[in-house]
C-alpha cells in the first residue's frame, strides 16, 4: 500500500511539473498526424501489409523513415529491422484417421471429424497405435494447486483434453479466475504443455463456449498453411501432431469407454480429479510441405539519459492479411483499425517524448512487430532475441483494434487485474475524467491474443487498454453497436478501410495521451510494475 501511495504522488508531480515540457508535449499529440499515418499505412498501395510481399517492403520502409524523422535511433545495432526467419507448413492428412477403442474402429475424416496438423519440419509423419490418455484440462498450474498430469504417464502417448479451464464451467470464482479465461485455458498453452510433458500428440475436445468460436475455426486453420518461427531444431520441441476433435467425434469415442463427455467434464472440474489411460489408440499419417521466408520487425529507440539499459516499450503490429477473396468488389485487407490506428498512436507517443525538453531517464522503444496475425510470431521472436534484457524491460504498452469513434469515458483493460499497471492507469485515466473497465469479454482470452502477451510470457508486466465501450457523446449502447458493427462487418475483412469522412480521432488521441502519461511516468522513475497475486505470470518475473 505504501508503495502505491508513493506512486500516486509522483504522478501528481508530473502533471504539475513545468520545465520538462510534459504538458506541452501531451497537448501536442495530434489527430492530423495520426490521420496522415493511417491514410498511408491503410492505403491500397500498401496492399494489406502482408508479410513477404511488396506490401511488407513499403510498410517497413515507411516505419523506418518515420522513426528517422522522429529522431529515434535504430534499435538493432545500425538497423531499424530485425530479421524474423519463419517457415510455413502445410499439412495434408491421409484420410481416415483411425481411433481404435477395442470396441470400435472409428474412422475419422479430416478436417470435419478431426482437425489435425503437424508442426514438425518433416515430410512424413506416421503415428501407429499411439495410446490415448485423457488428461482433464491438460493443465499444470502450481499457483492454483492444480495438476492434471499428476500420476499420469503421457510420454510418447497422445493426450486428449478439454478446452478452456475449470473456472469457466463451474462459474466458481475461487477456481482459476472463474469465467475469465486464464492462459491455461488457451489452446496454445495446452499444446506447449503437452510438448513439455513429452506427449507425441494432443487432441483438444472442441466445445463452442469454451473455445470462444465454432469448430469450423480450427477446422479451417488445419487446412490452410500455418506459419512458425524457424527454430533450428525443426520444431522437435513440439508435439508430432496437434489438433482438435469435433464434439461428435469425442462423444463417440468416450461412449465406447462408458463415458458421457459432459459428465466427464463436470468430473474433471473437481480438484483432485485423476485422468486415465483410455485403452484406445490413434493411428494417422500426415504429409507436410514447407517454405521458408524472412519477415522483419521494425523498432527505434530514444536512449534514456540515466538508465539507458532499462526500457519502456510501445508496440503495435504492422502486418495484416494482404490481398484475399473479393468482398463487395474489394479484395485488399487494408487493416485500417487492425492495426493502422495503433501504429499512428505509437508514432504520436514517440513524437511526444521527443517534444519534451529533456530525454527520459530510461529508454523508450517504439516497436512494430510482424506476423501478429499468424500467432504473435514477430513479438515472440523479439522476446527470444531482445535488444533490452527482459529483466530490464519495464513494461510493454501495446494496442490493437483501436476504434475511431470519438472520445470515450471508459478505458477498457484487457487482462484487468493482472498487474499494478492497472492502478497507475486508473490514476492517469481519472485525470482525463475516465474510468477503467475490465474487458467484458474476458472469457475469450483476448489478453493472450496480441503482442503484449509475448512480453507477459517472459514475465514483463504488460498492458492492453483502450477506450471501447462508453462514448462521451453517445453513451454505452451506441458504443456497443459501433464495436459490433466493426467486428461483424469489417474485422479481418477487406472493408477495414480508412474512412476520413466518418472517422473521429479524438478518442484515439486521448488514448495516446493516456499511454504517453503512463509511459512518461515509468520512463522517469525507478518504479517497476508488478504482477498481482494470482497472476499466472507472477512466478516468471
Ligand atoms: Zn491486430
Boltz pocket constraint, residues with backbone or C-beta under 6 A from the ligand:
constraints:
  - pocket:
      binder: B
      contacts: [[A, 317], [A, 319], [A, 337], [A, 338], [A, 339], [A, 372], [A, 400], [A, 401]]
      max_distance: 6.0
